[in-house]
Structure formats: structure tokens, C-alpha cells
């Protein structure tokens, strides 16, 4: 039954209508019996209290529904830049995606971010041009913008009948029919008729474009087309599906979710054109038992004796505790059985397995390859962990997350809440890997870090409201990094008598700067068979701890390369402890001799503004040390792309609203670290 399953995500810029579209899909598929509106704080997928209050999606909600005898697992993802890790986690486990594009705003900054993430994970997608009922809606302009921005070939499966206030329905170019929705039944009923005379010429023109585009990307259809033979609807659909799965074409449909128009054809397109779990290439993993860590393919086979699943999201529930969202890639896992956490190298028991219905769950006995479900009972699992079996321990690639760039100090109102606060922070960091907490050694404060002001604001509100922990927070602080600009070699001789036993070690390290963005790297250039492996492991662990502990100021290191060039081992006196201490001492002294520098985070800033305020918005960025990269025209305004130091961007929202009369908006994403002046 895998061919009747679809794992899809809904992705877009904030406020493009992702959650509204999902609400309609659930309504028309019979999963909910009343459409919940975001503006009323009643959307099914936005079930967190804060999502309802703010009118935005924060956590990606997963839900299972059915349409025309097909099972569809939908993950509704956030659009706000502070929650991109949620989007990335979801895309990692999806087979296909719907990109919701605003008919007026077209490709917006966050659309570009999620599109690039979808490209990274090779996710086939369909575009749904939403808000066709708004003034200034332009379906063909949205298609052109996607083609220009992303260099992909687009094809229209529908064209709108009218636009703006005159938007009245769509023309299905595959079946060559006109569709209109009945407003009195909330769009549940619609009429399919022959194309009206006024639209016939335009429909024929775009139908010809559709066949021409698809035929030019499909040899079999191309031959029929060139020979002038009739191409059946089934042949056309099969060719479109093949091109979408191969990521050769991006098909477009349109509608207005708010006005309940265009959703059923979108659901048909999900089934007709997006891949099932067996249509996509097998997942790649690493067999961790073999010394050379051989790469293996994990085929989507429910009958396989070796289960493989990936924990792609963790969520805390007051009733059930920690819930792990798992995408199964191979085999089957049954409730009540033990699974092997390959990442942690520990066995864990799956107490129960749940099918997700947004804000409520239903129990199931097992989950098989290709499916998505929630596991309850896993005590150690974190986002990115692979679940499998000890007999065939396959490690799927770990999910990579961006570095936190903003920090605030947090403390409980009373000392009795101290343990509860730390427990809450542990739960939140398991849920969201871009959120971290640590004790500052110099000040003794508890410091939390995240991706932006809104990110931390949401999490602090959750600590107070959801976990009932009263706390105070300080002003936001930038999270800096440390690096080096020179190279150095240092040999360290370590000797201490502890408990009457001598602990000695001799080693030599070389440190050098790496290119921006390459990250830290430890390399071992010596391999002596007489030296136990635990000595090498101790040195590597010590260097990694040094990377996290910094050089002068205690900030984590960035782009530092360390090479172990020499080691002197004596089986009578050498210990792991001694080599660990020697490595740390050598690292500190070598880095101090390599001209250490402080790095600050630089953000990509995208400002959408009406034309009359663009000059003021640009001036505001440059006053804060920003550099304007480029500017592009959009319907009703312009988008300014700039880069600015994170430190100077605090309070930018208030200033921007002030100079643009509240009509401009902006988004920030982390770009890179640069040397602080």
C-alpha cells in the first residue's frame, strides 16, 4: 500500500497561507467538521496557545488524513525565519512538498530560504498560488518570479478565471474543464463544466504550452507530440508525475484558501504528481559496525527484518511526556518492543505508538517503512537520532542546525524553582536543537541562546505559561565566537603525581586558521600501534572541549584547525588523563600565540517596504553598520537585501515601524561570522 501513501510538507513565507490551506485540506477530507480560522485563533494545526495568540505557526504540526483512498501525512511548517530549523527538520523526512506562494507578494525572502532547503534535500514540489482573490493578484507573475529566482522550469496545470475581486474559479488544463466553487457550502460543493467561450482561446493556448513543456522533458510523450498523435489525459498525468519526481518541472495550481477555492484540485495534484515513499531514491546511511564506515542504502521495504527510523522532531506533552516524531525508512517497529538508538548506542523501549491528528492522537500497534508516527517512552532520543537494530546498526546522516546567535540571562523568581527551570530548559533543548542553555562560569548566570528575538520570546513565554515556571530575563546579548589569524606549533610536556602515581604525557600540536564557514577541525597525523586507542580518543575529546570553551573570552571557537603532529607514550607513566590535560594546555598556548580575534555574527536582512519609504528603510540599515547588497522591485513596493551586524539590530523592528508608518516588514537570517572591529 506504499504507493497510496504521501508524506508531504507545506512550506512558504510567513503569512502566505500555509496553515489556512491545511485547514481546508483537513475539512474537505473529512478530518475536521468545522474550518478553524487563524484570525480567530481557532486553527486546528496551530494548537499551541502562543500560535493562536500570535496568529503564526511556531512548531511544525503533523497530521494524517485521507483523500480518494490515499493516506496523506501532512506536516505544516513555520514561515517565520526564527523557526527555520523546524522547516529543515520536516523537509529532511518528506517525500514531496507544496510551496504556497502569495499571488500578490510572489517569491518573498523566507520562500527563498525554504526553497533552498528543499533543494538541499532533493524534495519534489508543487506550487499553490494562494490569495488569488486579493487586489493585485497575478498568477502568471508568480510563475515568472519562481522561474527567475530559482532557475527551475515551471508549468501551469490550471489558470485562474479572473483575479482579485473578480476571481471566480479555475480552468483545469489537464482535463480541459472549468471549475467553480459554491460559497454557500464553504467550497465543499463545486461544479465542473465545459470551458466558457470567453476563456476558450486562453485555455487552448496554455493547454498547448503545458503539452509542449511536458513533451520536451519526456521522450515517449515527445515522440507522440511530434508525430501529431492524440495524447491521452492518463499519458499526460504520468509524464507530469515523472517530471515532478525527477525535479525537472514545478507545476502550478491556484486558488484562494480563505475563500475556500482551489483546494480539491490541489489535493488531487498531491496524489497524482507527488511521490510515494518508493518513488524516491533509497535513504543513505553509514554502517557503524564496519571499520571503514561503509555507506549503505536503506531501501523502503516494510518487510525488511532490520528497522531503520529517524527522529526528526521532539515535542513535550503534559499527559504523555516526551513524544518523538519518527519517519520510518525500513522495516517495522511494534509497540512494547525494544529499539536500538544507533546514535546513542543504547537500547530503548517503545511504550506506545501514536497516529497524529494535530492536537489529538490515536493508538496504533505498529509503524512500517514509509510512514510517520509518534513514539512514546524513548528516554534518551534527541532530534536527529537514528533508531534501528544492533544486528544492523545503520546511522542516517545527522540533521545539521544553525548556530544560535542571540543570548539572554534567565533566572527563577525563587530558588525553589531553580531545579524546575533547568528541567524545563532540558526539555525545550531536546525539542528544539537551535535552543541551548549553559551556566556562565564568569557571572554564574544561566544563559539561554536561540536564533532571534522572537525565538527566545516565544520560548520564555512557554517556560512561564506552559511549564508554569516564574522567571526573570535580562536584555538580549549577541553570541560571539573566537578564532585565530596566525599559525603556531607548541609542544607540551605534562607530568603530575596524583595518588602516588605519576601521570605523564608529551605531545605536539599545530594550529591554523581555516576559511570562513569551514568550521573547526581536529586531525591526527600520527598513528602508533603501540599507543592505545583510548589515548587518541582522550586527546580528540580534549580538543573538542577546547573548541567549545574558547581561547581568551570563553566564547566557542570558529574555523580553527588543530593537528596532532607528535606523541610520546610510556606505558608505565602515560595515562588518558595526562594526555587530555596536555592537549588542553597545548591548545591554549598555541592559540594565544596565533593572534586570537573575536568574531561577531552578521545577519542577512530582507526588508519589504512600500516604495515611498524605501529610502528611509535603507538609511536605517546603514546607520546600524549595515551594507546594502541589492534591491528588487515587487508589486506595491520593493525588497531591500542587506547585511548587518547582529549587535546593531536590536530594536530594529520598532525603528522600522516608526519611519515607515508600520507598513514595512523585515526578516533576518544568520549569514556568517566576521572579525569584530
C-alpha positions as CSV (number, residue, x, y, z in Angstrom):
1,X,0.0,0.0,0.0
2,X,3.0,2.3,-0.1
3,X,2.0,3.6,-3.5
4,X,-1.1,5.0,-1.8
5,X,0.9,7.0,0.8
6,X,2.1,10.6,0.5
7,X,4.4,12.3,3.0
8,X,4.2,16.0,2.2
9,X,5.1,19.3,3.8
10,X,3.6,22.7,3.3
11,X,6.2,25.5,3.2
12,X,6.2,29.2,2.4
13,X,6.9,32.7,3.7
14,X,5.2,33.8,6.8
15,X,1.5,34.8,6.2
16,X,1.3,33.2,2.7
17,X,-1.5,31.0,3.9
18,X,0.1,27.6,4.8
19,X,-2.0,26.9,7.9
20,X,-5.2,28.2,6.2
21,X,-4.6,25.9,3.3
22,X,-4.0,22.9,5.6
23,X,-7.2,23.7,7.5
24,X,-9.1,23.4,4.2
25,X,-7.4,20.2,3.2
26,X,-8.5,18.7,6.6
27,X,-12.0,20.0,6.2
28,X,-12.6,18.6,2.7
29,X,-11.0,15.3,3.5
30,X,-13.4,14.9,6.5
31,X,-10.8,15.1,9.2
32,X,-12.4,18.1,10.8
33,X,-16.0,19.2,10.6
34,X,-15.6,23.0,11.0
35,X,-13.0,25.2,9.4
36,X,-10.9,27.0,12.1
37,X,-9.6,30.4,11.2
38,X,-6.1,31.6,12.2
39,X,-7.5,35.2,12.7
40,X,-9.9,33.8,15.3
41,X,-7.2,31.7,17.0
42,X,-9.0,28.5,16.1
43,X,-6.9,26.8,13.5
44,X,-6.5,23.0,14.1
45,X,-2.8,22.9,13.2
46,X,-1.9,26.0,15.4
47,X,-2.9,24.2,18.6
48,X,-0.2,25.8,20.8
49,X,-1.6,28.7,22.9
50,X,1.0,31.1,21.6
51,X,0.3,30.2,17.9
52,X,-3.3,31.1,18.5
53,X,-2.4,34.4,20.2
54,X,0.2,35.5,17.6
55,X,-1.5,34.1,14.5
56,X,1.7,32.4,13.3
57,X,2.9,28.8,13.2
58,X,5.8,28.1,15.5
59,X,6.1,24.3,15.8
60,X,5.5,22.0,12.7
61,X,2.3,20.1,13.4
62,X,1.9,16.7,11.8
63,X,-1.4,15.2,10.8
64,X,-2.7,12.2,8.9
65,X,-5.7,12.4,6.6
66,X,-7.2,10.5,3.6
67,X,-8.2,11.6,0.1
68,X,-9.5,9.3,-2.6
69,X,-8.3,6.1,-0.9
70,X,-4.8,7.6,-0.3
71,X,-3.2,8.2,3.1
72,X,-1.6,11.7,3.3
73,X,0.8,12.6,6.1
74,X,1.0,16.4,6.2
75,X,3.5,18.5,8.1
76,X,2.6,22.2,8.4
77,X,5.8,24.1,8.9
78,X,6.5,27.6,10.3
79,X,7.2,30.5,7.9
80,X,9.0,32.9,10.3
81,X,12.8,33.0,9.9
82,X,13.4,32.3,13.6
83,X,11.9,28.9,13.2
84,X,13.8,27.7,10.1
85,X,15.1,24.7,12.0
86,X,11.6,23.4,12.2
87,X,11.2,23.7,8.4
88,X,14.6,22.0,7.8
89,X,13.8,19.1,10.1
90,X,10.5,18.5,8.3
91,X,12.0,18.7,4.8
92,X,14.6,16.1,5.8
93,X,11.9,13.4,6.1
94,X,9.4,14.4,3.5
95,X,8.9,12.9,0.0
96,X,7.3,15.9,-1.5
97,X,6.2,19.5,-0.7
98,X,3.7,22.1,-1.5
99,X,5.2,25.6,-1.8
100,X,2.5,28.2,-1.1
101,X,3.2,31.4,-3.0
102,X,1.3,34.6,-2.4
103,X,-0.4,35.8,-5.6
104,X,0.5,39.4,-4.7
105,X,3.9,39.2,-2.9
106,X,5.2,36.3,-5.2
107,X,8.6,34.9,-4.0
108,X,9.3,36.5,-0.6
109,X,12.6,36.3,1.3
110,X,11.6,33.3,3.5
111,X,10.2,31.5,0.4
112,X,13.8,31.6,-0.9
113,X,15.2,30.2,2.3
114,X,12.8,27.2,2.4
115,X,13.2,26.6,-1.4
116,X,16.9,26.3,-1.0
117,X,16.5,23.9,1.9
118,X,14.1,21.8,-0.2
119,X,16.7,21.8,-3.0
120,X,19.3,20.6,-0.5
121,X,17.1,17.6,0.4
122,X,16.0,17.0,-3.2
123,X,12.3,17.4,-2.4
124,X,10.0,17.4,-5.4
125,X,7.4,20.2,-5.1
126,X,4.1,21.7,-6.4
127,X,3.4,25.4,-6.2
128,X,0.0,26.6,-5.0
129,X,-0.6,30.3,-5.8
130,X,-2.8,31.4,-2.9
131,X,-4.8,34.7,-2.3
132,X,-6.0,35.0,-5.9
133,X,-8.9,37.0,-4.5
134,X,-6.6,39.8,-3.4
135,X,-6.2,43.1,-5.3
136,X,-3.1,42.9,-7.4
137,X,-3.1,39.1,-7.6
138,X,-1.1,37.9,-10.6
139,X,-0.8,34.1,-11.2
140,X,1.4,34.3,-14.2
141,X,3.7,36.9,-12.5
142,X,4.2,34.4,-9.6
143,X,5.2,31.7,-12.1
144,X,7.7,34.0,-13.8
145,X,9.1,35.1,-10.4
146,X,9.7,31.4,-9.3
147,X,11.3,30.7,-12.7
148,X,13.6,33.7,-12.5
149,X,14.6,33.3,-8.8
150,X,15.2,29.6,-8.7
151,X,16.1,28.8,-12.3
152,X,13.5,26.0,-12.5
153,X,11.1,25.1,-15.3
154,X,7.5,25.9,-14.4
155,X,4.3,24.7,-15.9
156,X,0.7,25.7,-15.3
157,X,-1.8,22.9,-14.6
158,X,-4.5,25.5,-14.0
159,X,-5.2,29.1,-15.0
160,X,-7.4,31.4,-13.0
161,X,-10.8,32.7,-14.2
162,X,-10.4,36.4,-13.3
163,X,-8.3,37.7,-10.4
164,X,-8.7,40.0,-7.4
165,X,-12.3,40.6,-6.6
166,X,-13.2,39.1,-9.9
167,X,-11.6,35.7,-9.1
168,X,-14.3,33.2,-9.8
169,X,-12.7,29.8,-10.4
170,X,-10.1,27.9,-12.3
171,X,-9.6,26.1,-15.7
172,X,-8.1,22.6,-15.3
173,X,-5.6,22.5,-18.3
174,X,-5.1,18.7,-17.9
175,X,-8.8,17.7,-18.2
176,X,-9.7,21.0,-20.0
177,X,-12.7,21.7,-17.7
178,X,-13.8,24.9,-15.8
179,X,-14.3,24.6,-12.1
180,X,-16.4,27.0,-9.9
181,X,-16.9,26.7,-6.1
182,X,-20.2,27.2,-4.2
183,X,-19.7,29.8,-1.4
184,X,-22.8,28.7,0.4
185,X,-21.3,25.3,1.2
186,X,-17.9,26.7,2.2
187,X,-16.5,25.5,-1.1
188,X,-17.4,21.9,-0.3
189,X,-19.5,21.7,-3.4
190,X,-18.2,22.7,-6.8
191,X,-19.3,22.5,-10.4
192,X,-17.2,21.2,-13.3
193,X,-18.3,22.4,-16.7
194,X,-17.1,22.9,-20.2
195,X,-14.8,25.9,-20.7
196,X,-16.8,29.1,-21.4
197,X,-16.4,30.8,-24.8
198,X,-14.7,33.9,-23.3
199,X,-11.9,31.7,-21.8
200,X,-11.6,29.1,-24.6
201,X,-8.7,30.8,-26.6
202,X,-6.6,31.4,-23.4
203,X,-7.3,27.9,-22.2
204,X,-6.2,26.4,-25.5
205,X,-3.1,28.5,-25.6
206,X,-2.0,27.4,-22.1
207,X,-3.0,23.7,-22.7
208,X,-0.7,23.7,-25.7
209,X,2.1,25.2,-23.6
210,X,1.5,22.5,-21.0
211,X,1.8,19.7,-23.5
212,X,4.8,21.3,-25.2
213,X,6.7,21.8,-21.9
214,X,5.9,18.3,-20.7
215,X,6.7,16.6,-24.0
216,X,10.1,18.4,-24.3
217,X,11.0,16.7,-21.0
218,X,9.7,13.3,-21.8
219,X,11.0,11.2,-24.7
220,X,7.9,9.0,-25.0
221,X,5.4,11.9,-25.0
222,X,7.8,13.9,-27.2
223,X,7.6,11.3,-30.0
224,X,3.7,11.2,-29.8
225,X,3.7,15.0,-29.9
226,X,6.0,15.3,-32.9
227,X,4.0,12.7,-34.8
228,X,0.9,14.7,-34.2
229,X,-0.8,11.8,-32.3
230,X,-3.5,12.4,-29.6
231,X,-2.1,12.4,-26.1
232,X,-4.5,11.0,-23.5
233,X,-5.1,12.5,-20.1
234,X,-3.5,9.5,-18.4
235,X,-0.4,9.7,-20.5
236,X,-0.1,13.4,-19.7
237,X,-0.5,12.9,-16.0
238,X,2.0,10.1,-16.0
239,X,4.6,12.3,-17.8
240,X,4.0,15.2,-15.4
241,X,4.4,12.9,-12.4
242,X,7.6,11.5,-13.7
243,X,9.0,15.1,-14.4
244,X,7.9,16.3,-10.9
245,X,9.5,13.3,-9.1
246,X,12.7,13.8,-11.2
247,X,12.6,17.5,-10.2
248,X,12.6,18.6,-13.8
249,X,9.3,20.5,-13.7
250,X,7.5,22.5,-11.0
251,X,3.7,22.5,-11.7
252,X,1.5,25.4,-10.6
253,X,-2.1,25.4,-9.4
254,X,-4.0,28.3,-7.8
255,X,-6.9,29.4,-5.6
256,X,-7.9,31.2,-2.5
257,X,-7.8,29.2,0.7
258,X,-9.5,31.9,2.7
259,X,-12.5,31.8,0.2
260,X,-12.4,28.0,0.0
261,X,-11.5,27.9,-3.7
262,X,-9.0,25.6,-5.4
263,X,-8.3,23.1,-2.6
264,X,-9.7,19.9,-4.0
265,X,-7.7,20.2,-7.3
266,X,-4.6,20.8,-5.1
267,X,-5.4,17.5,-3.2
268,X,-5.8,15.7,-6.5
269,X,-2.4,17.1,-7.6
270,X,-0.8,15.8,-4.4
271,X,-2.0,12.3,-5.2
272,X,-1.4,12.5,-9.0
273,X,2.1,14.1,-9.0
274,X,3.9,14.0,-5.7
275,X,5.9,10.8,-5.0
276,X,5.1,7.9,-2.7
277,X,7.8,6.6,-0.4
278,X,9.0,4.0,-3.0
279,X,9.3,6.7,-5.8
280,X,12.2,8.4,-4.2
281,X,15.8,7.1,-4.1
282,X,16.7,5.0,-1.0
283,X,18.0,6.9,2.0
284,X,21.7,6.8,2.5
285,X,23.2,5.7,5.8
286,X,26.5,4.6,7.4
287,X,27.0,1.0,8.7
288,X,28.7,1.8,12.0
289,X,29.9,-1.7,12.9
290,X,32.3,-1.8,9.9
291,X,35.7,-0.2,10.5
292,X,35.6,1.8,7.2
293,X,32.1,3.0,8.0
294,X,30.8,1.9,4.6
295,X,27.9,3.8,3.1
296,X,24.8,1.7,2.7
297,X,21.4,2.3,1.0
298,X,18.3,1.9,3.1
299,X,15.5,0.7,0.8
300,X,11.9,1.5,1.7
301,X,10.8,-2.1,2.5
302,X,8.2,-2.7,5.2
303,X,9.1,-6.4,5.2
304,X,12.8,-5.9,6.0
305,X,13.9,-7.6,9.2
306,X,16.1,-4.5,10.1
307,X,14.1,-1.5,11.1
308,X,15.5,2.0,10.4
309,X,13.8,5.2,11.5
310,X,14.8,8.8,12.1
311,X,13.7,11.0,15.0
312,X,13.0,14.3,13.2
313,X,11.1,16.2,15.9
314,X,10.6,16.0,19.7
315,X,7.6,17.5,21.5
316,X,6.7,17.7,25.1
317,X,3.2,16.8,26.3
318,X,1.9,17.2,29.8
319,X,-0.1,14.0,29.5
320,X,2.4,11.7,27.6
321,X,5.7,13.3,28.4
322,X,8.3,13.3,25.6
323,X,6.9,12.4,22.2
324,X,9.3,11.5,19.4
325,X,8.1,12.0,15.8
326,X,9.7,9.3,13.7
327,X,9.9,8.7,10.0
328,X,10.4,5.0,9.2
329,X,12.7,4.2,6.3
330,X,12.8,0.4,6.5
331,X,11.2,-2.5,8.4
332,X,8.6,-2.3,11.1
333,X,8.6,-1.3,14.8
334,X,5.8,-2.6,17.1
335,X,4.7,-1.0,20.4
336,X,6.1,-2.6,23.5
337,X,9.3,-3.7,21.8
338,X,12.9,-2.5,22.3
339,X,14.7,-0.5,19.7
340,X,18.4,0.3,19.4
341,X,19.3,4.0,19.4
342,X,22.2,3.8,16.9
343,X,23.3,7.4,17.7
344,X,23.4,7.0,21.4
345,X,24.4,3.3,21.3
346,X,21.7,2.4,23.8
347,X,18.5,0.2,23.8
348,X,15.2,1.9,24.5
349,X,11.6,0.7,24.8
350,X,8.7,2.0,22.7
351,X,5.8,2.0,25.2
352,X,3.3,3.1,22.6
353,X,2.9,4.3,19.0
354,X,0.5,7.1,18.1
355,X,-1.0,8.3,14.8
356,X,-1.0,12.1,14.8
357,X,-4.1,14.2,14.4
358,X,-2.8,17.7,15.0
359,X,-3.9,18.2,18.7
360,X,-5.0,14.6,19.5
361,X,-3.6,11.2,19.0
362,X,-4.9,7.7,18.3
363,X,-3.1,4.5,19.3
364,X,-1.7,2.1,16.7
365,X,0.0,-1.3,17.1
366,X,3.0,-0.7,14.7
367,X,4.5,1.6,12.2
368,X,6.2,0.5,8.9
369,X,8.6,1.8,6.3
370,X,7.4,5.0,4.6
371,X,5.1,6.0,7.4
372,X,5.4,8.8,10.1
373,X,4.2,8.2,13.7
374,X,4.9,9.3,17.3
375,X,6.9,7.1,19.7
376,X,6.3,7.5,23.5
377,X,8.7,6.0,26.0
378,X,12.1,6.9,24.5
379,X,14.1,8.4,27.3
380,X,17.4,9.3,25.5
381,X,16.3,10.1,21.9
382,X,17.1,13.6,20.5
383,X,16.3,15.2,17.2
384,X,18.4,13.6,14.5
385,X,18.9,10.2,16.3
386,X,18.6,7.0,14.2
387,X,16.6,4.1,15.6
388,X,17.4,0.6,14.4
389,X,18.7,-2.8,15.4
390,X,22.0,-3.9,17.0
391,X,22.4,-6.6,14.3
392,X,22.4,-4.0,11.5
393,X,23.2,-0.6,13.1
394,X,22.7,2.0,10.3
395,X,23.3,5.6,11.1
396,X,21.3,8.0,8.9
397,X,23.0,11.4,8.4
398,X,22.6,13.7,11.3
399,X,20.4,16.8,10.9
400,X,22.6,20.0,10.8
401,X,21.3,23.0,12.7
402,X,22.4,26.6,12.5
403,X,24.3,28.1,15.4
404,X,22.4,30.2,17.9
405,X,23.2,33.9,17.6
406,X,21.5,35.7,20.4
407,X,21.5,35.0,24.2
408,X,19.7,36.3,27.3
409,X,20.3,35.6,31.0
410,X,17.4,33.9,32.8
411,X,16.8,33.2,36.5
412,X,14.0,31.8,38.5
413,X,11.9,34.1,40.7
414,X,12.5,31.8,43.7
415,X,15.3,29.4,44.5
416,X,12.7,26.6,44.8
417,X,12.0,27.0,41.0
418,X,15.7,26.5,40.1
419,X,15.6,22.8,39.5
420,X,12.3,23.0,37.7
421,X,13.7,25.7,35.4
422,X,16.7,23.6,34.5
423,X,14.5,20.6,33.9
424,X,12.3,22.8,31.6
425,X,15.3,24.0,29.7
426,X,16.4,20.4,29.1
427,X,13.0,19.5,27.7
428,X,13.0,22.6,25.4
429,X,16.5,22.0,24.1
430,X,15.6,18.4,23.2
431,X,12.5,19.7,21.4
432,X,14.5,22.5,19.6
433,X,18.2,21.9,18.8
434,X,18.7,25.6,17.9
435,X,17.9,26.5,21.5
436,X,20.7,25.9,24.1
437,X,21.3,26.8,27.7
438,X,24.5,27.0,29.8
439,X,25.9,28.3,33.0
440,X,28.2,31.3,32.5
441,X,31.4,30.5,34.5
442,X,32.3,34.2,35.0
443,X,29.0,35.6,36.1
444,X,27.3,32.4,37.4
445,X,24.2,33.3,35.4
446,X,22.1,30.8,33.5
447,X,22.2,31.8,29.8
448,X,19.8,30.7,27.0
449,X,20.6,31.1,23.3
450,X,18.5,31.0,20.2
451,X,18.0,32.2,16.6
452,X,16.4,35.6,17.2
453,X,14.5,37.9,19.5
454,X,11.1,36.3,18.6
455,X,12.5,32.8,19.0
456,X,13.6,33.5,22.6
457,X,10.5,35.5,23.4
458,X,8.3,32.5,22.4
459,X,10.4,30.1,24.4
460,X,10.4,32.3,27.5
461,X,6.6,32.7,27.2
462,X,6.4,28.9,27.0
463,X,8.5,28.5,30.1
464,X,6.1,30.8,32.0
465,X,2.8,29.7,30.6
466,X,3.2,26.0,29.6
467,X,5.6,24.9,32.3
468,X,4.4,27.3,35.0
469,X,8.0,28.4,36.0
470,X,8.2,32.1,37.1
471,X,11.4,33.6,35.8
472,X,13.1,36.9,35.0
473,X,15.1,37.5,31.9
474,X,17.9,40.0,31.0
475,X,18.5,42.1,27.9
476,X,19.4,40.2,24.7
477,X,23.2,39.7,24.2
478,X,25.0,38.7,21.0
479,X,26.7,35.3,20.9
480,X,30.2,35.9,19.7
481,X,32.9,33.4,18.5
482,X,36.7,33.3,18.8
483,X,39.2,32.4,16.1
484,X,42.9,32.9,15.2
485,X,44.5,34.7,12.3
486,X,48.0,33.1,12.5
487,X,49.6,29.7,12.8
488,X,51.6,28.2,15.6
489,X,53.2,25.0,16.9
490,X,53.5,24.0,20.5
491,X,55.0,21.0,22.3
492,X,53.7,20.3,25.8
493,X,55.2,18.1,28.4
494,X,52.9,17.2,31.2
495,X,53.8,15.4,34.5
496,X,51.8,15.2,37.7
497,X,51.9,12.8,40.7
498,X,48.3,12.0,41.7
499,X,47.6,9.5,44.4
500,X,51.2,8.3,44.4
501,X,51.1,7.6,40.7
502,X,52.9,9.5,38.0
503,X,50.8,10.8,35.1
504,X,52.9,11.9,32.2
505,X,52.4,12.9,28.6
506,X,54.3,14.6,25.7
507,X,52.6,15.8,22.6
508,X,52.9,18.5,19.9
509,X,50.1,20.4,18.3
510,X,49.9,22.7,15.2
511,X,47.1,25.3,15.0
512,X,46.0,27.3,12.0
513,X,43.0,29.4,10.8
514,X,40.5,27.8,8.4
515,X,38.4,29.5,5.7
516,X,35.3,31.3,7.0
517,X,32.4,28.9,7.4
518,X,34.5,25.8,7.2
519,X,34.2,25.1,10.9
520,X,36.6,23.6,13.4
521,X,38.7,20.5,12.5
522,X,40.9,18.2,14.5
523,X,43.3,16.0,12.6
524,X,45.6,13.2,13.9
525,X,48.8,13.0,11.9
526,X,50.4,10.2,14.0
527,X,49.4,6.6,14.3
528,X,51.5,4.4,16.5
529,X,50.2,0.8,17.0
530,X,51.8,0.7,20.5
531,X,49.7,3.6,21.7
532,X,46.3,2.5,23.0
533,X,43.2,3.9,21.1
534,X,41.9,5.5,24.4
535,X,44.9,7.8,24.4
536,X,44.0,9.1,20.9
537,X,40.3,9.4,22.0
538,X,41.2,11.4,25.1
539,X,43.2,13.9,23.0
540,X,40.4,14.3,20.5
541,X,37.8,14.7,23.2
542,X,40.0,17.3,25.0
543,X,40.5,19.3,21.7
544,X,36.7,19.3,21.1
545,X,36.1,20.6,24.6
546,X,38.7,23.3,23.9
547,X,36.8,24.3,20.7
548,X,33.6,24.8,22.9
549,X,35.5,26.6,25.7
550,X,37.2,29.3,23.6
551,X,40.6,30.9,23.8
552,X,40.5,34.2,25.8
553,X,36.9,35.2,26.4
554,X,35.2,31.8,26.8
555,X,33.2,32.1,23.5
556,X,33.2,29.0,21.3
557,X,35.9,28.7,18.6
558,X,35.1,29.0,14.9
559,X,37.2,28.0,11.9
560,X,40.2,26.7,13.9
561,X,42.2,23.8,12.6
562,X,44.3,21.7,15.1
563,X,46.7,18.9,14.0
564,X,48.4,16.4,16.4
565,X,51.9,16.1,15.0
566,X,53.8,14.1,17.6
567,X,53.1,12.0,20.6
568,X,55.4,10.3,23.2
569,X,53.9,7.4,25.0
570,X,55.3,5.5,28.0
571,X,53.3,2.5,29.1
572,X,54.4,2.9,32.7
573,X,53.5,6.6,33.3
574,X,51.3,7.7,30.4
575,X,47.6,8.0,31.1
576,X,44.5,9.2,29.3
577,X,44.1,11.9,31.9
578,X,47.6,13.2,31.3
579,X,47.2,13.4,27.5
580,X,43.8,15.1,27.9
581,X,45.4,17.8,30.2
582,X,48.5,18.1,27.9
583,X,46.2,18.6,24.8
584,X,44.2,21.3,26.5
585,X,47.3,23.2,27.7
586,X,49.0,22.9,24.3
587,X,45.8,24.2,22.6
588,X,45.5,27.2,24.8
589,X,49.2,28.2,24.4
590,X,49.3,27.6,20.7
591,X,46.1,29.6,20.1
592,X,47.3,32.5,22.3
593,X,50.4,32.7,20.1
594,X,48.4,32.7,16.9
595,X,46.8,36.2,17.2
596,X,43.4,35.3,18.6
597,X,40.4,37.5,17.5
598,X,36.8,38.0,18.4
599,X,34.1,37.3,15.7
600,X,30.6,38.7,15.6
601,X,27.5,37.3,13.8
602,X,26.5,39.1,10.6
603,X,22.8,38.7,9.6
604,X,21.1,38.7,6.2
605,X,18.4,41.4,6.5
606,X,15.5,41.4,4.0
607,X,13.2,44.4,4.2
608,X,9.9,44.6,2.3
609,X,8.7,48.2,2.1
610,X,6.3,50.4,0.0
611,X,8.3,52.5,-2.5
612,X,7.8,55.8,-0.7
613,X,9.6,54.5,2.5
614,X,12.4,52.5,0.8
615,X,15.0,55.4,1.2
616,X,14.2,55.7,4.9
617,X,14.5,51.9,5.5
618,X,17.8,51.8,3.7
619,X,19.1,54.7,5.7
620,X,18.1,53.0,8.9
621,X,20.1,49.9,8.0
622,X,23.3,51.8,7.0
623,X,23.1,53.8,10.3
624,X,23.4,50.5,12.1
625,X,26.5,49.5,10.2
626,X,24.7,47.5,7.5
627,X,25.7,47.1,3.9
628,X,23.0,47.2,1.2
629,X,23.6,44.2,-1.1
630,X,20.8,44.8,-3.8
631,X,17.2,45.9,-4.2
632,X,14.4,44.4,-6.3
633,X,11.0,45.8,-7.3
634,X,7.8,44.0,-6.2
635,X,4.2,44.6,-6.7
636,X,3.3,47.5,-4.4
637,X,6.9,48.1,-3.2
638,X,10.5,46.9,-3.1
639,X,12.6,44.4,-1.3
640,X,16.0,45.6,0.1
641,X,18.6,42.9,0.7
642,X,21.3,43.9,3.2
643,X,23.8,42.5,5.7
644,X,24.3,44.0,9.2
645,X,26.0,43.0,12.5
646,X,23.6,41.3,14.9
647,X,24.7,43.6,17.7
648,X,23.4,46.7,16.0
649,X,20.0,45.2,15.0
650,X,18.3,45.0,18.5
651,X,15.2,47.1,18.5
652,X,15.2,47.4,14.7
653,X,11.5,46.4,14.5
654,X,10.4,49.5,16.4
655,X,12.6,51.9,14.4
656,X,11.5,50.4,11.1
657,X,7.8,50.7,12.0
658,X,8.4,54.3,13.1
659,X,9.9,55.5,9.9
660,X,7.6,53.5,7.6
661,X,4.3,54.2,9.5
662,X,4.2,50.5,10.3
663,X,3.9,49.4,6.6
664,X,7.3,47.7,6.2
665,X,8.4,44.3,7.5
666,X,11.7,42.6,7.7
667,X,13.3,39.2,8.3
668,X,16.8,38.2,9.5
669,X,18.8,35.0,9.0
670,X,22.3,34.3,10.1
671,X,24.9,34.7,7.3
672,X,28.4,34.4,8.7
673,X,30.8,35.4,11.5
674,X,33.3,38.2,10.8
675,X,36.1,39.9,12.8
676,X,34.7,42.4,15.2
677,X,36.1,45.9,14.9
